[in-house]
Amino acid sequence: MYEIYTTDESRQALTVFQIYEGIGEWFDLPKKAIERFGFSFGK
């Protein structure tokens, strides 16, 4: 992460967190036919 967030100020954006449940989508954009995948986790 130090290569991406090179200053102390920019590293303030980094926060540790835990998610217990939710829904989301994952996209694979480089492919010619874009792949899309939905998922859920938790309860």
PyRosetta script that sets phi, psi and omega in degrees:
from pyrosetta import init, pose_from_sequence

init()
pose = pose_from_sequence("MYEIYTTDESRQALTVFQIYEGIGEWFDLPKKAIERFGFSFGK")
pose.set_psi(1, -24.2)
pose.set_omega(1, -179.9)
pose.set_phi(2, -65.7)
pose.set_psi(2, -24.2)
pose.set_omega(2, 176.8)
pose.set_phi(3, -74.4)
pose.set_psi(3, -29.7)
pose.set_omega(3, -179.8)
pose.set_phi(4, -87.3)
pose.set_psi(4, -47.0)
pose.set_omega(4, 179.4)
pose.set_phi(5, -105.0)
pose.set_psi(5, 91.4)
pose.set_omega(5, -168.2)
pose.set_phi(6, -84.6)
pose.set_psi(6, -13.7)
pose.set_omega(6, -178.7)
pose.set_phi(7, -120.1)
pose.set_psi(7, 159.2)
pose.set_omega(7, 176.4)
pose.set_phi(8, -58.6)
pose.set_psi(8, -39.2)
pose.set_omega(8, -179.4)
pose.set_phi(9, -63.0)
pose.set_psi(9, -44.2)
pose.set_omega(9, -178.7)
pose.set_phi(10, -69.7)
pose.set_psi(10, -29.4)
pose.set_omega(10, 179.4)
pose.set_phi(11, -72.2)
pose.set_psi(11, -10.8)
pose.set_omega(11, 175.1)
pose.set_phi(12, -63.9)
pose.set_psi(12, -19.5)
pose.set_omega(12, 178.7)
pose.set_phi(13, -73.8)
pose.set_psi(13, -16.4)
pose.set_omega(13, -177.9)
pose.set_phi(14, -81.4)
pose.set_psi(14, 122.8)
pose.set_omega(14, 179.6)
pose.set_phi(15, -134.4)
pose.set_psi(15, 134.8)
pose.set_omega(15, 176.4)
pose.set_phi(16, -86.2)
pose.set_psi(16, 132.6)
pose.set_omega(16, 178.6)
pose.set_phi(17, -150.4)
pose.set_psi(17, 164.9)
pose.set_omega(17, 178.7)
pose.set_phi(18, -131.7)
pose.set_psi(18, 133.8)
pose.set_omega(18, 179.0)
pose.set_phi(19, -111.5)
pose.set_psi(19, 128.5)
pose.set_omega(19, -176.0)
pose.set_phi(20, -92.6)
pose.set_psi(20, -31.3)
pose.set_omega(20, 178.0)
pose.set_phi(21, -155.7)
pose.set_psi(21, 154.6)
pose.set_omega(21, 178.9)
pose.set_phi(22, 170.9)
pose.set_psi(22, -178.8)
pose.set_omega(22, 175.5)
pose.set_phi(23, -132.6)
pose.set_psi(23, 155.8)
pose.set_omega(23, 179.8)
pose.set_phi(24, -164.3)
pose.set_psi(24, -179.4)
pose.set_omega(24, 177.3)
pose.set_phi(25, -136.8)
pose.set_psi(25, 146.0)
pose.set_omega(25, 178.1)
pose.set_phi(26, -120.3)
pose.set_psi(26, 132.0)
pose.set_omega(26, 179.9)
pose.set_phi(27, -119.7)
pose.set_psi(27, 136.1)
pose.set_omega(27, 173.3)
pose.set_phi(28, -107.6)
pose.set_psi(28, 91.2)
pose.set_omega(28, -171.8)
pose.set_phi(29, -75.4)
pose.set_psi(29, -29.5)
pose.set_omega(29, -177.5)
pose.set_phi(30, -65.8)
pose.set_psi(30, -19.8)
pose.set_omega(30, -177.9)
pose.set_phi(31, -74.7)
pose.set_psi(31, 147.6)
pose.set_omega(31, -179.2)
pose.set_phi(32, -60.7)
pose.set_psi(32, -46.1)
pose.set_omega(32, 170.6)
pose.set_phi(33, -96.8)
pose.set_psi(33, 99.9)
pose.set_omega(33, -174.2)
pose.set_phi(34, -56.2)
pose.set_psi(34, 129.8)
pose.set_omega(34, 177.0)
pose.set_phi(35, -91.2)
pose.set_psi(35, 138.9)
pose.set_omega(35, -179.9)
pose.set_phi(36, -131.4)
pose.set_psi(36, 132.2)
pose.set_omega(36, -176.3)
pose.set_phi(37, -136.0)
pose.set_psi(37, 123.9)
pose.set_omega(37, 175.9)
pose.set_phi(38, -95.1)
pose.set_psi(38, 149.9)
pose.set_omega(38, 179.8)
pose.set_phi(39, -150.3)
pose.set_psi(39, 160.3)
pose.set_omega(39, 172.9)
pose.set_phi(40, -142.0)
pose.set_psi(40, 159.3)
pose.set_omega(40, 179.1)
pose.set_phi(41, -151.0)
pose.set_psi(41, 158.4)
pose.set_omega(41, -177.9)
pose.set_phi(42, 97.5)
pose.set_psi(42, -146.2)
pose.set_omega(42, -177.4)
pose.set_phi(43, -56.0)
pose.dump_pdb("model.pdb")
